[in-house]
């Protein structure tokens, strides 16, 4: 299985991506922070505004209540009127006089155009006066048994002015009841006669609907609400004129806070939804409560959120354009430098050093060009000359034949001619010509194995004739060599070494065995002799000599063969020697399987 190659990333692409990602993240973080801060500032502003408007509404409500209380207190100066009012048996004339005087007094007030619905003057003696007229009241209505009337007369602690809680407006006649609401709350003042006895009460009934409109004017939020609560948390009036008489739907903890504190604000759930609640206590002990839904507050942030989102999107688009612009301005000169570097080849080691727009890139080009110049000089002075030397050495090794062997062969040829052995002479000439043609005129470095073996057979054939049958050659070669190649002139130096060093000039019973064996991924050439062999010391010196990484120019030898093989195919291949004194020597050549020239 092939290992999946790791995809290489572009420097410009990486810079562009990092720049874009970092700037985008920074913009998003900045936008989110700005959005959070702006939202928090706006919410704080709404909270502050709600508290300020609640405070202003309380001020207005207190002013109204105080004005009413001041007018009520001013009525206490009419002692004669209250004496007539408190008579146990009022005559019809007394009632008419009291009615006329009360009308004159109340006409001086300007409260009828505000939140006051009507004014009652009620006496313990059964007298009742109202600004809506007697025909607007229910006949025979029992005011005196009502809890709110009894509270109106209470002067405990010398407190004469009271806020009367919600009570029914069932004292109106059917004609008036159609225009009056079911509930109202009132401000009362206890009336005393000249003897200091409380004999009745002055009561201002509030128009809850009109008061709701006043409260609504204090509410600047579309879905927010403003309500007036009594000490128990019951809604006495609300800006939407609903839920009057019911408890404000907050938790017991929040209700206790509003009872305990005079003013404050907090976030809580009202009717199950999150609201911002602010409250203030009026001078009459009532609570003015403003509560705004969280959704209503966040509604103000929508425009700002969309504006910030639009700004962030525009910034991201601008950032994207700037990124591509900046990366493009860098990419073009870098790409130009890369293209120019790729154009450098072995024939033209020079790089253009100008036109890259940036000083740093031109410095890189200059440095690289200087390196190319030094490399070119090194190649000219050393590398090329070394190549020529190595080629010369190679061809010298390939074509070299021992002059002594050649002279001996020619002398043998002369002898056969003198004795008239035409056939023997002809065989010698044929074998010698094959050898010369192979070694001198075949310039290929890689040759078929069969051709190399034919050469070595011709070489050994000449020796077997020379020694007149004392030298035997045994071949073990299979057809597996067909189609495979090897380095030229590898076997002859080894065979020559066997003949010269193993047997000497007068061999007796000499045997050379040459075999070729195909392994899994290599050929093993084996040349064995039954000659003198070597001592352990001689073998050790020879093996050490093989590993000297130099080519011997003086002669063709085992070391050169070994180095040629390793230089060509690597450390795995080469010449391996086994020898024992008196038993002969074995040479093995390990070569790779090569099926093309």
N, C-alpha and C positions, 0 to 999 in steps of 0.2 A: 504493500500500500504506500502510496505517495503521501508524504506529509504536506498538509495544506499550508501553502505559503502565506505568510502574514502580509496583509495588504499594507503597502507603504503609504504613508500620509505625506501630503505636500506641506512644505514649510509655510507657504503663503496661505494655503487653505487653513492650516492650524492657527496661524496668527489671525486670520479673518474670523474664524469660528470663535476663538477665545475672546477676541475683541468684541464681537457681536454678542456673545453669550454674557460676558461680564457687563457690558454696557446695558444690555437688556435687563439683566438682573438688578443692576443698580437703579435703572429707571423704574422698574417695577417696585423695588423696595422703597425708593424715594416716593413714588406715587402712592403706595399703600400707606406709608408713614404720613404723607401730606393729607391723604384722605382721612386717616384716623385722627390726626391732629385737628384738621378742619372740622370734622364731624364733632369731635369733642368740644372744640371752641364754640361751634354753633349750638350744640346742646347746652353748654354752660350759659351761652347768651340767652337761649330760650328760658332756661331755668331762672337766670337773673331777671329777665324781663317779666316772667310769670310772677316771681316774688315781688318785683317792683309794682306791677299792675295790681296785684292782690293788696299790697300795702296802700296803693292809691285808692282802690275801691273801698278798703276799710276806712280810710280817711274820709271819703265821701259819705259812706254809710254812717260813720260816727257823727259827722257834721249834721246829717239829716236827723239822726236820733237826738243829738244835743239840742238842735233847734226846736224839735218837738218838745223835748223835756223843758227847755227854757220857757216856751210859750205856756206849757202846762203850769209851771211854777208861777208864772205871771198871773194866772187866773186866781191864785190864792189871795190876791189883793182885793178881790171883789167880795168883801165880807158880808155886806148887806144882801148881795145876791145869794150867797150860800146860806144866809140865815133864812131867807124866804124859801130857798130850795129845800132846806132841811126841816121845815115845819111838818109836824105830824099830820095835820089836816090842812092841806092846801086847798084854797078855794079856786074856783074856775078863774077868777080874776088874777089870783096869784100865779097860776100856771101860765096865763096869757102874758103877764108881765115878765115872768122868768123866760118864757120862750122868746119874747121880743128882745130882751136884753142879751140873751145868749146869741141870738142871730146877729145883733149889732157887734158883739164882741168877736164872734168867729169870722164875720166878714172882713175884719182887719187882718186875718191871717192869709198867707199865700200858699197854704199847704195843699189846697184842693187840686192844684194842677200838678202835683208830684205823685208820690207813692201812697198818700193817705186816701183810703177809699171813703171813709166817713168818720164822723166824730160822735161819740155817745156821751151824754151826761145822764147818769143813773143815780137815783136817790133811794135810800132805804124806805122812804115813805110811799114808794110806788110810782114816783115820778120818773119819766124817761124822755129824754130829748135826743134827737138825731138830726144830723144835717141833711139827711135824705128825705126828711119829712115823715110825719106820723103815718101817712098812708102807705109808706114803704115798709112798715114794720108789721110783723104778725100780731094779731090781736091776742091780748091776754097772755103774752109770752112771759114766762117766769125767769127773769134775769137773775133774781136774787138767790136762787138756789144753785146757780151755776158756779163751778169751781173757779173759773176764770174771774168772776165778779168778786168772789171772796178773796182771791189773791190780790185783786186790784185795791182792796180796802186795807190790805195788810201794811202796817207801819212799823213792824218789828225792826229794831235797830235804827229807828228814825229814818228808814228808807221809805220814801213816798212814791218813787217812780219805779215801776216794774215792767219787765218784758213778759207779757202773757204768752204762754206757749200756744201752739196750734189749737184752735177750737172751732167747732162747727159754726157756720153762719146760718143757722136755722131760725134766727129771729126776724128774718125778712119775710115780707108778704110774698105771695105767689108772683105778683107783678115784678117785684124787685129781685126775687130769687132767680129769675131767668138771666139777670145780668151779673149776679154775684157768684163767686166760686164757692165750693163747698167748705173750704177751709180758709182761715185767716189767722194771723197772729197780731198782737196789739201791744201798744205802750199805754200804761195806765198811770193815773195820778190820784192819790187818795185825797178827797175833799173834806175839809173841816169847817165847822161853823165857828161862830165867835167864841164859843165855849171850849174849843179845841177838840170837839168830838167828831170823829170820822163818821159822816152821814151819807157818803156816796162816793162816786168815782168818776173821773174824766177819762175816757177811753178813746184812743186813736186806733182805728182798725186799718191795717195796711191792705192795699190792693196787691194781692200776690202776683197777679198777672203783670201789673205795671212794674212791680219790683223785679220780676223776672226779666223784663226788658231792660231795666237799669243794670241788672247783673250781666245780661247779655252784652251790653255795651262795654262792659269791663273785660269781656272775653275776646281776645284778639285771634284765637285759634278757631278754625272752622268746626272742629269736632271736640274742642275743649268745653268744659263746663265750669260754672261758678255757682256755688251753693252757700246758703246760710244754714248753719246747724245750731241746734240748741245744745245745752250742756250734756245731754245724753247722746248726742250724735244724730238726732232725728233731723231730717231735711225739712226746713221751714219754708224755704223758697229756693228755686233753682232756675238757672238761666233758660233752660228748655221747658220750664213749667211742668216737669214730670216728677214722679216718685215723691211728691210732697207728702209728708207724714211717715215715710219709711226711713229705715236706718241706711246711712251711707255704707255701701257694700265694700268694706275693707276688713282686714283681719283685726282680731281683738287687740293684738299688740299695737297696731297702728292707731286704733281707736283710743287706747289708753294713752298713747303719746300725745294725741291731739287734746285729750282731756287735761293731761298734766302740763303740757307746755303752752305758753301763750302764742308763740310763733315758731315756725319751722317749715322744713320741706324734706321730702324723701321720695324715693322710687318705691312703688308698691303696686299690687294688683287691685284694681277696682273692677267689679263685675267680671273677674277672671282674666282681665287684660292688664298688661303693664301700663302704668300711668306715672307721670310726675305730679306729685301733690305738694302744694304749698298752702299754708294756712296762717291766718292772723286772727287775733282775738279783738273784738270790738269793745268799746267802752261799756256796753251793756252786757258783756259776758258772752255774746254770741260768737260763733266761729265762722269766719268767711273762708271758704275753702275753694281753691282753684285746682282742677286736675285735668291734665292734658294727656291724651293717649301717646304712647311711645311712637306709634305709627305716624301720628300727626306731626311730631317733632322731626322724625326722620324724613317726612315728606318735604321738609324745607331743605334737606340735604340732597334730594334727588338731582336738582338742577346742578348743584355743586359737584355731585358725584359724576354726572354725565359730562360736565365740563372738564373735570379732572381726567376722566377716562379718555375724552377726546384729545386733551393735551398730551396724555401718555401715548395714545396711538399715533398722534402726529410726531411725537418725539421718537417713537420707535421706528416709524417710517423714515424720518430724517436720519436717525442713527443708522438704519439699514443703508440708506443712500450714501452717507458719509463713509460707512464701513467699506462698501464696494468701491467708492472713489479712492479712499486711502489705500486699500489693498491693491486696487488696480494700478495706482501710481507706483507701488512698490513691486508688484508682480511683473510689470512689463520690463523694467530694466533687469530684474533678476532672471526672467525668462530669456532675455536677450543674452545675458552672460552664460546661462546654461546652454543655449543653442550654439553659441560661439565655442564653448568648451567641447561640445559634442562634435563640432566640425574639425577639431584638432585630430589629426591622424599621424601615422608614422612617417608620411612623406612631407608633412608640413607642420612642424612643431612650433606654431606661433599663434598667439591669441590677440585679438583686437582689444586695446586697452582704453578706448574712449567711447563716449556716447551712452554711458550707463546712468546719467542724471545724478547719481549720488556719489559723494567722495569715497565712502567706504567700499562701494562696489568696484570703483576704479582702482582703489588700493588693492583689493583682492585680485583683480585682473592683472595688475602690474606684478604682484608677487607671484601669481601663477605663471605669468609669461616669463618671468625671470627663472622660475623653476624649469619651465620648458626649454629655455635657452641652455641652462646648465645640463639638462638631461640630453639635449641634442648634441652638445659638445662631448658628453660622456660616451654617447653612442658612437659618434664619429671617431673618437680617439681609442676607444677600448672595445665596445661591444661588437661593432662590425668587424674589426680586425680579429677579434677572438673567434667570431663565427667562421671567418675565412681559414684561420689556423685549424679549427676543429674539423672543417670540411677536408682540408688538406690531409690532416692526420687520418681521417676516416678513409679517404680514398687510398692513402698510402697503405693502411692496414689491409684494406680489401684486396689490393693488387699485389701485395708482397709475396714473393715466392723465394724460398731459401736458395741463394746462388749455388751453394754446395750441392743441394739436391738437383738443381738443373744441370750442373756440370757432370754429375754422376750419371744422370739419365742420358745425356748426349754421348757420354763415353760408352755406356751400355749399348746405345743405338749403333755406334761405330763398330763395336765388337760384333754385333749380330749381322751387320752388313758385310764385314770382312769374312765372316764364316758362311755367308750366303744364306742366312736364315731370313728369307724374304718375309714370311708370314709374321715372325716374331718382330721383325723391324717395323713392319706395317702397323702392328698392334701398338708398339711403343709410340710411333708417330701419332696415331689416332688418339691414344690416351693423353699424350702431352699436348696435342693441339686442343683437345677439349678443355684441359686445365687452363691453358693460356687464354683461350677464348673466354672462359668463365671469369677468370680473375682479372684480366686486363681490359676487356671490352664490355663487360656487363656492369653498368654504372648504378644499377638499382641497389639501394641499401637493403630492401626487403625482397627476398626471393622465395619461390616455392620450396618446400622442404625436399620434394623429390629432386629438384635441380641441385640443391646442396649435397644430397646423398649421392647423386651421380658423380659430382665432382670428387667427393671423398673416395668413391669406389675406384675412379680412374687413378687417383693419387696412390691408393693402396695397391692397385694392380701393378703399378710400376715397381713398387717395393717387393712384391711377391716374386716378380721376375728377377729382380736384382739378387735376391737371396735364394733363388733356385729352390723354392718349395719349403725352406726352413721357417718361413713366416706364413702362418695360417690366419685367415680372416673369417669370422663368423658373423652373419647378419641376422638380426631378428627385427624385421620391418613389416608392418601390416599395412593394409590398404587404408587405414584410418588417417594417414597423412595426406591423402588426396584433398585438394582444396584448401590446405593450410599453408601458412608462410612463416618464415623465420629470418633473423638477421643473417646476412651473407658472411661467409668465411669464419664461422664459429668452430667448426669441427676440425679443420686441417691443423691448426696449431696444437690441439690436444693430441691428435693422432701422431703428429711429428714428435711431440714430447715423449710419447710412449716408445716410439721406435728408437729415438736417440738415447734416452735415459734408462729405459727398462731393459733393452736388449743389447745395445752397443752395435758395433760394426759387424759382428759375426754371430747372429742369433742362431740358437739351436732349439727346436721345439717351441718356438715363439707363437703365441696365440693372442690375437686381438679380437674382442667381441664388441660389436656395435649394435645397440638395440634402441628402438624408439617406442615409448609406451605413452598412450594417451590417457591422462587422468581426467578428473571431473572438469577442471578449468585450466589445465596446463598440459604441456608436453614434457616428458622426462627423457632426455637423451643420455644414454649410458655407454661409456667407452671403458672397457676393462682390458687389462693385460695380465699376463702371468710372469712378468719380469721380476727384476731385482727388488722392487718395492722401496719403501723409505723407512728410516728409523723414525721414532716418535718426535725427536728433535727436528729432523728434516721436515716432517709433515707440519709441525707447529710453525716453523719459519715460513714454509710455503703458504700456509693459511693466512698468517699475518701479512705476508707480502700481497696476497689477493686483495686485502681490504685497504691498501693504500690508494686513496682516491686520486690517482694521477694516471695518465696514459703514457706508457713507455715508448718514446719516439725512436729508440735505438733498435728495437726488435719487436716482432709480433710475438706475444706470449700469452700465458694463461691469465695473468693479471689484466691485460688489455681486454681479453674476452669477457672476463668477469665484470670489468668496469663498463664496457659497452652495453652489456645486458642490463645492468642496474641503472645506468644513465638513461636508457631507453624505456625501461619498464618498471623500475622501482626496486626497493630493497627486498621485496619478496622473491625475486628471481636472481639467478646468477649461477656460478660454478661451485660445486661441493665435492670435496676430495676425501676418499678413504684409502689408506695404504698400510701395508704391514711388510716389514722387511723379510725378503725371501719368498713372499707369496704374491706380490704384484700390487697394482694400483687401480683404483676405480674412480673415474671422473663422471660426475652427474651434472647435466645442464638443465636447469628448470626454466622453461619459456612459457609465456602465455599462449592461449589459443588465438591465433590470428588467421582469419579467413578472408582477408583482403590485403592487397599489396599497398 
